[in-house]
Amino acid sequence: MNKENDILKWFNGDISTTEIKKRYPDEDFSALEKTAFYAKQIDTPKVDAQKALAEFKTKAFKKEASKVIPLNFQSFLKVAAVLVVMLTSSYFLFFNNTKSYSTEIAQTETFNLPDNSEVILNAQSKLSFNKKEWKNNRSLDLEGEAFFKVTKGEKFTVNTDAGSIQVLGTQFNVKERSNYFEVQCYEGSVSVTHNKQKVILTPGKSFRVINNEIDLTKDFNAENPSWLAKESSFDNVPLWQVINELEIQYNIIIDASKVDVTKAFSGSFTHVDKNIALQSVTIPLKLSYKINGNKVEFYDYAKN
């Protein structure tokens, strides 16, 4: 009963979402989170208790043999709230077929889709799909970055805000961050659609969009994306995108207001040592940095 009691406390706001997930890390709370959300949207009846009681007494005195039965509005509202939660829970448990995976800062997750295709989700990313329709429609939504090893079969589609990717069976990487979209093909062929423009990628080819502008890229010969080996690599990428990735991998906030964040960076940084990572980015660009807790400031050598 401990789990049930904890979940009830969570619904009442006595336990935070972070705390309940720490206590039960293997539990999928996505459906319950939606339940709590919709339950909160339903307004409970607002009753003027004094006015209602006065009207009730007036009617009671007009009938000699009538009995006064006190109304417990609080109990009524509690029962109503429980019914709302039960009905909403039933909907999400039996009719909601959306399956979701998500990662936090500096976290990755590996899992298999219903067709046994493998997905590795990079830090601060989210993927979702319809379990019931998957057999006939291998389509999913992605926010962030993921590497796919797709089993052969019907068309496989990855949808992002920046564009869509379609394959039959292949290995590819998709990165969709703020103002940045990149697809890299490692095996087979990949069809990428962006703003109604379609591009076919073969192994070693990339398609990149920065600030909604298509950016030409060089071919690559890697077998897997570098982030699978806990390293982020960049080829002629604006510094602001490198900074975004540093913040995602190390849970830091970087102030780069004193430097030119549009300058291009080519290189890599490790995911296992913050200082080495910062040095790997700043030294080639002739920058320096200061660390204060989880805040980092970038500045030019010449100005300090």
C-alpha positions in Angstrom: 0.0 0.0 0.0 3.0 2.3 0.3 3.1 3.0 -3.4 -0.7 3.7 -3.6 -0.5 6.0 -0.6 2.5 7.9 -2.1 0.6 8.3 -5.4 -2.4 9.7 -3.6 -0.1 12.1 -1.7 1.4 13.1 -5.1 -2.1 13.8 -6.5 -2.9 16.0 -3.5 0.4 17.9 -3.9 2.0 16.6 -0.7 4.8 14.9 -2.7 6.6 16.6 -5.7 6.9 14.9 -9.1 10.6 14.8 -8.7 10.3 13.0 -5.3 7.8 10.4 -6.5 10.0 9.6 -9.6 13.0 9.1 -7.2 11.0 6.7 -5.0 9.8 4.7 -8.0 12.3 5.1 -10.8 11.0 2.1 -12.8 7.4 3.3 -12.8 6.0 5.0 -15.9 4.2 8.1 -14.6 3.4 9.6 -18.0 -0.3 8.5 -17.8 -0.7 9.6 -14.2 0.9 13.0 -15.0 -1.7 13.5 -17.7 -4.5 12.4 -15.3 -3.4 14.9 -12.7 -3.2 17.6 -15.3 -6.8 17.0 -16.6 -8.2 16.6 -13.2 -6.9 20.0 -12.2 -8.6 21.6 -15.2 -12.1 20.6 -13.9 -13.5 23.4 -11.7 -15.4 22.1 -8.6 -18.8 23.7 -7.9 -18.6 27.0 -6.1 -21.3 27.0 -3.4 -22.5 29.9 -1.2 -22.9 27.8 1.9 -24.5 30.5 4.1 -27.1 31.3 1.4 -27.9 27.7 0.8 -28.3 27.0 4.5 -30.6 30.0 5.0 -32.9 28.9 2.1 -32.9 25.3 3.4 -34.1 26.5 6.9 -36.8 28.7 5.4 -38.3 25.8 3.5 -38.0 23.5 6.6 -40.0 25.8 8.9 -42.8 25.8 6.3 -43.3 22.1 6.8 -44.2 21.0 10.3 -43.1 17.4 10.0 -40.1 17.9 7.9 -36.6 16.9 9.1 -33.5 19.0 8.7 -30.7 17.0 7.1 -27.3 18.8 7.1 -25.4 18.8 3.8 -21.7 18.1 4.0 -20.5 20.0 0.9 -16.8 19.1 1.6 -17.6 15.4 1.5 -19.6 15.8 -1.6 -16.7 17.6 -3.4 -14.2 15.0 -2.3 -16.4 12.2 -3.7 -16.8 14.2 -6.9 -13.0 14.7 -7.2 -12.3 11.0 -6.7 -14.8 10.1 -9.4 -13.2 12.6 -11.8 -9.7 11.1 -11.1 -11.1 7.6 -11.6 -12.8 8.3 -14.9 -9.8 10.3 -16.2 -7.4 7.5 -15.1 -9.6 4.9 -16.9 -9.4 6.9 -20.1 -5.6 7.1 -20.1 -5.1 3.5 -19.0 -7.4 1.9 -21.5 -7.7 4.4 -24.4 -4.4 6.4 -24.5 -2.0 4.4 -26.6 0.9 7.0 -26.6 4.2 5.6 -25.4 6.9 8.2 -24.5 10.6 8.2 -23.6 12.5 11.2 -22.3 15.9 12.0 -20.9 17.2 14.7 -18.6 20.4 16.7 -18.7 23.6 14.5 -19.1 21.4 11.4 -19.5 21.0 8.9 -22.3 18.6 6.0 -22.7 18.6 3.0 -25.0 15.4 1.1 -25.8 13.7 -1.0 -28.5 10.5 0.0 -30.4 7.7 -2.6 -31.0 9.4 -3.8 -34.2 12.7 -4.3 -32.4 14.3 -1.2 -33.9 16.8 0.2 -31.5 16.8 3.8 -30.4 19.5 5.6 -28.3 18.2 8.9 -27.0 20.7 11.7 -26.2 20.5 14.1 -23.3 17.4 16.3 -22.8 15.4 14.7 -25.6 11.9 13.2 -26.0 10.4 10.6 -28.3 6.8 9.4 -28.5 4.7 7.1 -30.7 1.3 5.3 -30.9 1.6 1.8 -29.7 -1.7 0.6 -31.1 -1.0 1.9 -34.6 2.7 1.0 -34.8 2.4 -2.2 -36.6 0.7 -0.5 -39.6 2.3 3.0 -39.2 5.9 3.1 -38.0 5.8 6.8 -37.2 7.2 8.7 -34.2 7.8 12.2 -32.9 11.2 13.4 -31.7 12.4 16.5 -29.8 16.2 16.6 -29.3 18.7 14.0 -30.6 18.5 10.2 -31.2 20.4 7.5 -33.1 18.3 4.9 -34.8 19.0 1.3 -35.9 15.8 0.5 -37.9 14.8 -3.0 -38.7 13.7 -3.7 -42.3 9.9 -3.5 -42.9 7.3 -0.9 -43.8 8.2 2.8 -44.0 9.7 4.2 -40.8 9.1 8.0 -40.2 10.7 10.4 -37.7 8.8 13.7 -37.3 10.4 16.8 -35.9 9.5 20.5 -35.9 12.2 21.2 -38.5 11.5 18.3 -40.9 10.7 14.6 -41.3 12.9 11.6 -42.1 11.8 8.4 -43.8 13.6 5.1 -44.2 12.9 1.4 -44.8 15.8 -0.1 -42.8 19.0 1.7 -41.9 21.1 3.5 -39.3 20.9 7.3 -38.9 21.2 10.1 -36.4 18.7 13.0 -36.0 19.5 16.2 -34.1 16.7 18.8 -33.6 17.6 21.5 -31.2 16.5 25.2 -31.1 17.4 26.7 -34.6 19.4 23.6 -35.5 18.5 20.5 -37.5 20.9 17.8 -38.7 20.5 14.3 -40.1 23.4 12.0 -40.7 23.2 8.6 -42.6 25.4 5.8 -41.4 23.8 2.9 -43.3 21.3 2.4 -46.1 19.6 5.5 -47.3 17.6 8.3 -45.7 15.0 10.6 -47.2 14.9 14.0 -45.4 12.1 16.6 -46.1 12.5 20.2 -44.9 10.2 23.0 -46.1 8.9 20.8 -48.9 12.4 20.1 -50.1 13.4 16.5 -50.2 17.0 15.2 -50.0 18.2 11.6 -50.2 21.2 10.8 -48.0 23.5 7.8 -48.4 26.2 6.6 -45.9 28.6 9.4 -45.0 26.2 12.2 -46.1 24.6 14.8 -43.9 21.8 17.4 -44.1 22.0 20.4 -41.9 19.8 23.5 -41.3 20.9 26.4 -39.1 18.6 29.3 -38.3 16.3 27.9 -41.1 19.0 28.1 -43.7 20.4 25.0 -45.3 24.1 24.6 -44.5 26.4 22.6 -46.7 28.4 19.9 -44.9 31.4 17.7 -45.7 31.1 13.9 -45.9 32.1 11.9 -42.8 33.4 8.4 -42.3 32.5 7.6 -38.7 30.6 4.4 -38.0 28.5 5.9 -35.2 27.8 9.4 -33.9 30.4 10.6 -31.4 28.0 11.2 -28.6 27.5 7.4 -28.2 31.1 7.4 -26.9 30.4 10.3 -24.5 31.8 13.0 -26.8 30.2 15.8 -28.9 31.8 16.6 -32.2 31.3 19.6 -34.5 32.3 20.5 -38.0 32.1 24.2 -38.8 29.2 24.8 -36.4 28.4 28.2 -34.8 29.7 28.6 -31.2 26.1 29.2 -29.9 25.2 25.6 -30.8 28.3 24.2 -29.1 27.4 26.2 -26.0 23.9 24.8 -26.0 25.3 21.3 -26.1 27.7 22.1 -23.3 24.8 23.3 -21.2 22.9 20.1 -21.9 25.7 17.7 -21.1 26.9 19.4 -17.9 23.9 21.2 -16.5 25.6 24.6 -16.6 24.6 28.1 -17.7 27.1 29.8 -20.0 27.2 33.6 -20.3 28.7 34.3 -23.7 27.5 37.9 -24.0 31.1 39.1 -24.2 32.1 36.9 -27.2 31.0 36.4 -30.8 28.8 33.3 -30.7 28.4 33.2 -34.5 32.1 32.3 -35.0 32.5 28.7 -36.4 33.9 25.9 -34.3 35.3 22.6 -35.5 36.3 20.1 -32.9 34.9 18.1 -30.0 34.5 18.0 -26.2 34.2 15.1 -23.7 31.1 14.4 -21.6 33.0 13.2 -18.6 35.2 16.2 -17.5 33.7 19.7 -17.5 37.1 21.6 -17.3 38.6 19.6 -20.2 35.4 20.1 -22.2 35.5 23.9 -21.7 39.1 24.0 -22.6 38.5 22.0 -25.7 36.1 24.6 -26.9 37.6 27.9 -25.7 41.3 27.4 -26.5 40.9 26.8 -30.3 38.8 30.0 -30.4 41.2 32.0 -28.3 38.7 32.4 -25.5 38.9 31.9 -21.8 36.3 31.1 -19.1 35.5 31.6 -15.4 33.4 29.1 -13.4 31.2 30.1 -10.5 29.1 27.2 -9.3 27.0 26.1 -12.2 27.5 29.4 -14.1 30.3 29.8 -16.6 31.4 33.1 -18.3 33.2 33.1 -21.7 35.4 36.1 -22.6 38.2 37.0 -25.0 41.9 36.7 -24.0 42.6 40.2 -25.2 39.9 41.9 -23.2 41.0 40.5 -19.8 
